[in-house]
Amino acid sequence: MAWTNSEMADEVILFFKPFSSVNLGIGMPTAVAERIPENLQIMIHSENGVLGVSGRPTKQSVSPTLINAGKETIAVKKGASYFDSALSFGMIRGGHIDYCVLGAMEVDVSRNLANWMVPGKKVTGMGGAMDLVNGSKQVIIMMNHFSKEGEAKLLSHCQLPFTGLNVVDLVVTELGVFKPNGNIFEVLKLAPNTTKEDLKMSINILN
């Protein structure tokens, strides 16, 4: 049985250490913000200049000027701070973000990531992904296991343009948790009632 997006977010959160800083990419990773237990004391960073995001706002607290990098309205926690993009990217490039959680189109065994461009198709662009994968202390990918064409997105070698080389630490999909180690994907955990055959991966994996 495949995990829901919320359950995938919970699997990601298990890797966070208390009092860490976390950056969440647009799309699926934003679900993480609403699932983090308060006792972990996580500070969520958004590269448009917010530290202290705490998920979705209520109807009473929503503000059109308080948004994340994906232009979604957000809520903030006590102690949140605001700053310009220069300082925000200085935090990223200076190694002050403990974890970043990003979506992906492809990840390969050599820890390479492709998540920003499909040749010939209109996409939103790189954004801060290239900075985040090189500046964050740990990179966790949260994505669907299969492409729209039904092909597994964990590969022996990425076919799409790279976002970063040798940067991915962990991958969480609806079918399991995987660790690329340079030669194979180690299977750290599978979703309930999921087998290795369900992964439909043409590359070697280690359970």
Long-range contacts (C-beta under 8 A, 24 or more apart in sequence): 1-191, 1-192, 1-193, 1-194, 2-174, 2-175, 2-191, 2-194, 3-174, 3-175, 3-191, 4-174, 5-31, 5-174, 6-31, 6-35, 7-191, 8-142, 8-172, 8-173, 8-174, 9-34, 9-35, 9-142, 10-35, 11-172, 11-177, 11-189, 12-101, 12-140, 12-142, 12-172, 13-37, 13-40, 15-99, 15-138, 15-140, 15-170, 16-40, 16-42, 16-98, 16-99, 17-98, 18-42, 20-98, 20-99, 21-45, 21-51, 21-96, 21-97, 21-98, 21-99, 22-97, 22-98, 22-99, 22-100, 22-101, 23-47, 23-92, 23-97, 23-99, 23-100, 23-101, 23-128, 23-132, 23-136, 24-53, 24-68, 24-100, 24-101, 25-100, 25-101, 25-102, 25-103, 25-129, 25-132, 26-68, 26-69, 26-70, 26-72, 26-103, 26-124, 26-127, 27-70, 27-103, 28-103, 28-142, 28-143, 28-144, 29-101, 29-102, 29-103, 29-142, 30-68, 30-70, 30-72, 32-101, 32-142, 33-74, 43-77, 43-79, 45-88, 45-91, 45-92, 45-97, 46-74, 46-88, 47-85, 47-88, 47-89, 47-92, 47-127, 47-128, 47-131, 47-132, 48-85, 48-88, 49-82, 49-83, 49-84, 49-85, 49-87, 49-88, 50-74, 50-76, 50-80, 50-81, 50-82, 51-80, 51-81, 51-82, 51-83, 51-91, 52-76, 52-77, 52-78, 52-79, 52-80, 52-81, 53-77, 53-80, 54-80, 69-127, 69-128, 89-128, 89-131, 92-128, 92-131, 92-132, 92-135, 92-136, 93-131, 93-134, 93-135, 94-135, 95-135, 95-136, 95-137, 97-132, 97-135, 97-136, 97-137, 98-136, 98-137, 98-138, 99-136, 99-137, 99-138, 99-139, 99-140, 100-132, 100-133, 100-136, 100-138, 100-139, 100-140, 101-140, 101-141, 101-142, 102-129, 102-132, 102-133, 102-139, 102-140, 102-141, 102-142, 103-141, 103-142, 103-143, 104-141, 104-143, 104-153, 104-171, 105-143, 105-147, 105-153, 105-160, 106-153, 106-154, 106-155, 106-158, 106-159, 106-160, 107-141, 107-143, 107-153, 107-154, 107-155, 107-158, 107-168, 107-171, 107-180, 108-154, 108-155, 108-156, 108-157, 108-158, 108-180, 109-155, 109-156, 109-157, 109-180, 109-181, 109-182, 109-183, 109-184, 109-185, 109-203, 110-157, 110-165, 110-166, 110-180, 110-182, 111-165, 111-166, 111-167, 111-168, 111-169, 111-180, 111-181, 111-182, 112-157, 112-158, 112-162, 112-164, 112-165, 112-166, 112-167, 112-168, 113-139, 113-141, 113-158, 113-162, 113-163, 113-164, 113-167, 113-168, 114-158, 114-159, 114-160, 114-161, 114-162, 114-163, 115-141, 115-163, 116-161, 116-163, 117-160, 117-161, 118-160, 119-160, 119-161, 126-163, 129-163, 129-164, 130-163, 130-164, 133-163, 133-164, 133-167, 133-168, 134-164, 134-167, 138-169, 138-170, 139-164, 139-167, 139-168, 139-169, 139-170, 140-169, 140-170, 140-171, 140-172, 141-168, 141-170, 141-171, 141-172, 142-172, 142-173, 143-171, 143-172, 143-173, 144-173, 144-174, 145-173, 145-174, 145-175, 145-176, 145-199, 146-200, 152-199, 152-200, 152-201, 152-202, 154-178, 154-180, 154-185, 154-199, 154-201, 154-203, 155-203, 156-202, 156-203, 175-199, 178-205
